[in-house]
């Protein structure tokens, strides 16, 4: 505050900045002259359809590659899967997997009986 008062006493309240006469009338002309010339890019406009065609061909190539590499499911494969499922279903269940799962879940016999009693 004291500095502002000191400066105001030295300089006063007058504005030291002055705009020259006709500055704003000539400003737009000066700015427009300093801008670079803009010319349309005819080359990129002509190449745009070529880029679209190239992208379409690439997309078609990727789709064809995926489709051709996809495994086909023939009737023989389906029969093999069905036979494998039947073979697994006909086997007797092995208690070792159940015991490992019970140990992993930390179930004791009492918790198993309580769980089975709900059904």
Beta strands, then each sheet from edge to edge (+ up, - down):
end
